[in-house]
């Protein structure tokens, strides 16, 4: 099965946008905004590190 690099980059860009936008919810829902940002960081890390396997 071939891996398309555009899918990895689309995921990284989308999760990167989530990392930037989710902390803006911190004043309204602190736990939700910060947990979502943390999960998005994990997605970026996973896509960047483990996509080559």
Biopython code that builds the backbone (N, CA, C, O; Angstrom):
import numpy as np
from Bio.PDB.StructureBuilder import StructureBuilder

atoms = [
    (1, "UNK", "N", (0.837, -1.178, 0.000)),
    (1, "UNK", "CA", (0.000, 0.000, 0.000)),
    (1, "UNK", "C", (0.884, 1.244, 0.000)),
    (1, "UNK", "O", (1.733, 1.409, 0.876)),
    (2, "UNK", "N", (0.684, 2.102, -0.969)),
    (2, "UNK", "CA", (1.470, 3.324, -1.040)),
    (2, "UNK", "C", (0.876, 4.377, -0.118)),
    (2, "UNK", "O", (-0.338, 4.475, 0.063)),
    (3, "UNK", "N", (1.769, 5.149, 0.449)),
    (3, "UNK", "CA", (1.324, 6.217, 1.332)),
    (3, "UNK", "C", (1.426, 7.537, 0.591)),
    (3, "UNK", "O", (2.482, 7.876, 0.056)),
    (4, "UNK", "N", (0.353, 8.265, 0.559)),
    (4, "UNK", "CA", (0.352, 9.566, -0.094)),
    (4, "UNK", "C", (0.824, 10.625, 0.895)),
    (4, "UNK", "O", (0.270, 10.762, 1.986)),
    (5, "UNK", "N", (1.841, 11.364, 0.506)),
    (5, "UNK", "CA", (2.377, 12.372, 1.420)),
    (5, "UNK", "C", (1.417, 13.551, 1.593)),
    (5, "UNK", "O", (1.477, 14.258, 2.600)),
    (6, "UNK", "N", (0.529, 13.765, 0.609)),
    (6, "UNK", "CA", (-0.387, 14.891, 0.746)),
    (6, "UNK", "C", (-1.358, 14.673, 1.890)),
    (6, "UNK", "O", (-1.817, 15.637, 2.503)),
    (7, "UNK", "N", (-1.680, 13.416, 2.188)),
    (7, "UNK", "CA", (-2.601, 13.155, 3.298)),
    (7, "UNK", "C", (-1.945, 13.488, 4.634)),
    (7, "UNK", "O", (-2.585, 14.019, 5.542)),
    (8, "UNK", "N", (-0.651, 13.164, 4.736)),
    (8, "UNK", "CA", (0.067, 13.487, 5.970)),
    (8, "UNK", "C", (0.134, 14.994, 6.158)),
    (8, "UNK", "O", (-0.116, 15.497, 7.253)),
    (9, "UNK", "N", (0.470, 15.716, 5.092)),
    (9, "UNK", "CA", (0.592, 17.171, 5.200)),
    (9, "UNK", "C", (-0.757, 17.841, 5.435)),
    (9, "UNK", "O", (-0.833, 18.853, 6.131)),
    (10, "UNK", "N", (-1.799, 17.295, 4.872)),
    (10, "UNK", "CA", (-3.133, 17.841, 5.139)),
    (10, "UNK", "C", (-3.494, 17.669, 6.614)),
    (10, "UNK", "O", (-4.047, 18.576, 7.236)),
    (11, "UNK", "N", (-3.177, 16.500, 7.163)),
    (11, "UNK", "CA", (-3.428, 16.264, 8.588)),
    (11, "UNK", "C", (-2.601, 17.168, 9.478)),
    (11, "UNK", "O", (-3.098, 17.666, 10.488)),
    (12, "UNK", "N", (-1.340, 17.387, 9.118)),
    (12, "UNK", "CA", (-0.472, 18.255, 9.921)),
    (12, "UNK", "C", (-0.972, 19.692, 9.881)),
    (12, "UNK", "O", (-1.010, 20.363, 10.913)),
    (13, "UNK", "N", (-1.358, 20.172, 8.696)),
    (13, "UNK", "CA", (-1.856, 21.546, 8.586)),
    (13, "UNK", "C", (-3.168, 21.713, 9.343)),
    (13, "UNK", "O", (-3.368, 22.713, 10.033)),
    (14, "UNK", "N", (-4.060, 20.736, 9.215)),
    (14, "UNK", "CA", (-5.353, 20.820, 9.901)),
    (14, "UNK", "C", (-5.173, 20.776, 11.420)),
    (14, "UNK", "O", (-5.787, 21.558, 12.144)),
    (15, "UNK", "N", (-4.336, 19.868, 11.893)),
    (15, "UNK", "CA", (-4.088, 19.787, 13.335)),
    (15, "UNK", "C", (-3.322, 21.015, 13.826)),
    (15, "UNK", "O", (-3.525, 21.465, 14.953)),
    (16, "UNK", "N", (-2.446, 21.552, 12.986)),
    (16, "UNK", "CA", (-1.738, 22.779, 13.355)),
    (16, "UNK", "C", (-2.698, 23.948, 13.527)),
    (16, "UNK", "O", (-2.542, 24.765, 14.434)),
    (17, "UNK", "N", (-3.690, 24.018, 12.650)),
    (17, "UNK", "CA", (-4.717, 25.047, 12.812)),
    (17, "UNK", "C", (-5.478, 24.845, 14.122)),
    (17, "UNK", "O", (-5.820, 25.812, 14.803)),
    (18, "UNK", "N", (-5.737, 23.598, 14.467)),
    (18, "UNK", "CA", (-6.442, 23.312, 15.726)),
    (18, "UNK", "C", (-5.594, 23.707, 16.933)),
    (18, "UNK", "O", (-6.121, 24.188, 17.935)),
    (19, "UNK", "N", (-4.271, 23.503, 16.835)),
    (19, "UNK", "CA", (-3.380, 23.894, 17.936)),
    (19, "UNK", "C", (-3.463, 25.400, 18.164)),
    (19, "UNK", "O", (-3.464, 25.865, 19.304)),
    (20, "UNK", "N", (-3.533, 26.152, 17.077)),
    (20, "UNK", "CA", (-3.568, 27.609, 17.197)),
    (20, "UNK", "C", (-4.943, 28.110, 17.638)),
    (20, "UNK", "O", (-5.033, 29.049, 18.428)),
    (21, "UNK", "N", (-6.005, 27.496, 17.138)),
    (21, "UNK", "CA", (-7.343, 28.027, 17.406)),
    (21, "UNK", "C", (-7.957, 27.536, 18.720)),
    (21, "UNK", "O", (-8.748, 28.262, 19.322)),
    (22, "UNK", "N", (-7.627, 26.354, 19.174)),
    (22, "UNK", "CA", (-8.275, 25.820, 20.376)),
    (22, "UNK", "C", (-7.960, 26.581, 21.660)),
    (22, "UNK", "O", (-8.856, 26.709, 22.495)),
    (23, "UNK", "N", (-6.750, 27.094, 21.875)),
    (23, "UNK", "CA", (-6.542, 27.873, 23.105)),
    (23, "UNK", "C", (-7.384, 29.137, 23.195)),
    (23, "UNK", "O", (-7.526, 29.702, 24.279)),
    (24, "UNK", "N", (-7.941, 29.589, 22.086)),
    (24, "UNK", "CA", (-8.816, 30.761, 22.151)),
    (24, "UNK", "C", (-10.096, 30.462, 22.929)),
    (24, "UNK", "O", (-10.775, 31.385, 23.378)),
    (25, "UNK", "N", (-10.427, 29.193, 23.089)),
    (25, "UNK", "CA", (-11.591, 28.794, 23.877)),
    (25, "UNK", "C", (-11.275, 28.707, 25.375)),
    (25, "UNK", "O", (-12.176, 28.481, 26.182)),
    (26, "UNK", "N", (-10.022, 28.881, 25.745)),
    (26, "UNK", "CA", (-9.629, 28.737, 27.153)),
    (26, "UNK", "C", (-10.385, 29.670, 28.097)),
    (26, "UNK", "O", (-10.745, 29.234, 29.191)),
    (27, "UNK", "N", (-10.649, 30.935, 27.735)),
    (27, "UNK", "CA", (-11.423, 31.773, 28.670)),
    (27, "UNK", "C", (-12.857, 31.275, 28.883)),
    (27, "UNK", "O", (-13.436, 31.492, 29.947)),
    (28, "UNK", "N", (-13.426, 30.613, 27.879)),
    (28, "UNK", "CA", (-14.806, 30.156, 27.974)),
    (28, "UNK", "C", (-14.879, 28.783, 28.630)),
    (28, "UNK", "O", (-15.619, 28.582, 29.593)),
    (29, "UNK", "N", (-14.106, 27.846, 28.101)),
    (29, "UNK", "CA", (-14.064, 26.478, 28.625)),
    (29, "UNK", "C", (-12.596, 26.063, 28.751)),
    (29, "UNK", "O", (-12.040, 25.477, 27.822)),
    (30, "UNK", "N", (-11.969, 26.357, 29.881)),
    (30, "UNK", "CA", (-10.527, 26.141, 30.009)),
    (30, "UNK", "C", (-10.086, 24.696, 29.774)),
    (30, "UNK", "O", (-9.123, 24.461, 29.045)),
    (31, "UNK", "N", (-10.758, 23.746, 30.367)),
    (31, "UNK", "CA", (-10.336, 22.360, 30.211)),
    (31, "UNK", "C", (-10.495, 21.893, 28.768)),
    (31, "UNK", "O", (-9.598, 21.255, 28.218)),
    (32, "UNK", "N", (-11.595, 22.199, 28.177)),
    (32, "UNK", "CA", (-11.884, 21.749, 26.816)),
    (32, "UNK", "C", (-10.877, 22.324, 25.819)),
    (32, "UNK", "O", (-10.333, 21.587, 24.996)),
    (33, "UNK", "N", (-10.628, 23.615, 25.885)),
    (33, "UNK", "CA", (-9.713, 24.256, 24.943)),
    (33, "UNK", "C", (-8.293, 23.736, 25.055)),
    (33, "UNK", "O", (-7.634, 23.496, 24.043)),
    (34, "UNK", "N", (-7.822, 23.561, 26.272)),
    (34, "UNK", "CA", (-6.439, 23.110, 26.467)),
    (34, "UNK", "C", (-6.266, 21.625, 26.152)),
    (34, "UNK", "O", (-5.234, 21.221, 25.617)),
    (35, "UNK", "N", (-7.259, 20.820, 26.477)),
    (35, "UNK", "CA", (-7.178, 19.388, 26.152)),
    (35, "UNK", "C", (-7.215, 19.187, 24.650)),
    (35, "UNK", "O", (-6.462, 18.372, 24.117)),
    (36, "UNK", "N", (-8.073, 19.913, 23.963)),
    (36, "UNK", "CA", (-8.142, 19.811, 22.502)),
    (36, "UNK", "C", (-6.824, 20.246, 21.863)),
    (36, "UNK", "O", (-6.364, 19.613, 20.913)),
    (37, "UNK", "N", (-6.216, 21.307, 22.365)),
    (37, "UNK", "CA", (-4.937, 21.762, 21.827)),
    (37, "UNK", "C", (-3.854, 20.712, 22.065)),
    (37, "UNK", "O", (-3.032, 20.462, 21.184)),
    (38, "UNK", "N", (-3.846, 20.098, 23.241)),
    (38, "UNK", "CA", (-2.877, 19.056, 23.556)),
    (38, "UNK", "C", (-3.056, 17.853, 22.633)),
    (38, "UNK", "O", (-2.071, 17.296, 22.149)),
    (39, "UNK", "N", (-4.289, 17.451, 22.385)),
    (39, "UNK", "CA", (-4.540, 16.329, 21.483)),
    (39, "UNK", "C", (-4.113, 16.659, 20.053)),
    (39, "UNK", "O", (-3.610, 15.792, 19.338)),
    (40, "UNK", "N", (-4.309, 17.890, 19.644)),
    (40, "UNK", "CA", (-3.872, 18.291, 18.307)),
    (40, "UNK", "C", (-2.353, 18.259, 18.195)),
    (40, "UNK", "O", (-1.817, 17.900, 17.146)),
    (41, "UNK", "N", (-1.657, 18.629, 19.259)),
    (41, "UNK", "CA", (-0.193, 18.533, 19.267)),
    (41, "UNK", "C", (0.234, 17.080, 19.132)),
    (41, "UNK", "O", (1.193, 16.783, 18.419)),
    (42, "UNK", "N", (-0.459, 16.173, 19.800)),
    (42, "UNK", "CA", (-0.140, 14.750, 19.672)),
    (42, "UNK", "C", (-0.371, 14.243, 18.252)),
    (42, "UNK", "O", (0.392, 13.414, 17.754)),
    (43, "UNK", "N", (-1.412, 14.735, 17.606)),
    (43, "UNK", "CA", (-1.682, 14.349, 16.214)),
    (43, "UNK", "C", (-0.562, 14.834, 15.305)),
    (43, "UNK", "O", (-0.086, 14.081, 14.455)),
    (44, "UNK", "N", (-0.135, 16.087, 15.473)),
    (44, "UNK", "CA", (0.960, 16.616, 14.656)),
    (44, "UNK", "C", (2.219, 15.801, 14.888)),
    (44, "UNK", "O", (2.912, 15.442, 13.937)),
    (45, "UNK", "N", (2.516, 15.510, 16.130)),
    (45, "UNK", "CA", (3.699, 14.718, 16.453)),
    (45, "UNK", "C", (3.616, 13.328, 15.820)),
    (45, "UNK", "O", (4.581, 12.856, 15.218)),
    (46, "UNK", "N", (2.477, 12.688, 15.956)),
    (46, "UNK", "CA", (2.308, 11.354, 15.396)),
    (46, "UNK", "C", (2.443, 11.337, 13.882)),
    (46, "UNK", "O", (3.080, 10.445, 13.322)),
    (47, "UNK", "N", (1.853, 12.309, 13.228)),
    (47, "UNK", "CA", (1.949, 12.368, 11.775)),
    (47, "UNK", "C", (3.373, 12.685, 11.312)),
    (47, "UNK", "O", (3.842, 12.150, 10.308)),
    (48, "UNK", "N", (4.043, 13.548, 12.044)),
    (48, "UNK", "CA", (5.392, 13.947, 11.636)),
    (48, "UNK", "C", (6.415, 12.837, 11.880)),
    (48, "UNK", "O", (7.318, 12.640, 11.066)),
    (49, "UNK", "N", (6.283, 12.122, 12.973)),
    (49, "UNK", "CA", (7.293, 11.131, 13.350)),
    (49, "UNK", "C", (7.003, 9.753, 12.773)),
    (49, "UNK", "O", (7.901, 9.105, 12.236)),
    (50, "UNK", "N", (5.767, 9.303, 12.877)),
    (50, "UNK", "CA", (5.447, 7.926, 12.560)),
    (50, "UNK", "C", (4.860, 7.714, 11.158)),
    (50, "UNK", "O", (4.511, 6.585, 10.814)),
    (51, "UNK", "N", (4.748, 8.740, 10.365)),
    (51, "UNK", "CA", (4.165, 8.595, 9.039)),
    (51, "UNK", "C", (5.095, 7.855, 8.086)),
    (51, "UNK", "O", (4.642, 7.327, 7.070)),
    (52, "UNK", "N", (6.371, 7.809, 8.392)),
    (52, "UNK", "CA", (7.340, 7.167, 7.489)),
    (52, "UNK", "C", (7.389, 5.657, 7.664)),
    (52, "UNK", "O", (8.013, 4.963, 6.861)),
    (53, "UNK", "N", (6.756, 5.150, 8.677)),
    (53, "UNK", "CA", (6.800, 3.695, 8.927)),
    (53, "UNK", "C", (5.835, 2.962, 8.049)),
    (53, "UNK", "O", (5.740, 1.737, 8.125)),
]
sb = StructureBuilder()
sb.init_structure("model")
sb.init_model(0)
sb.init_chain("A")
sb.init_seg("    ")
for serial, (resi, resn, name, xyz) in enumerate(atoms, 1):
    if name == "N":
        sb.init_residue(resn, " ", resi, " ")
    sb.init_atom(name, np.array(xyz, "f"), 0.0, 1.0, " ", f" {name:<3s}", serial, name[0])
structure = sb.get_structure()
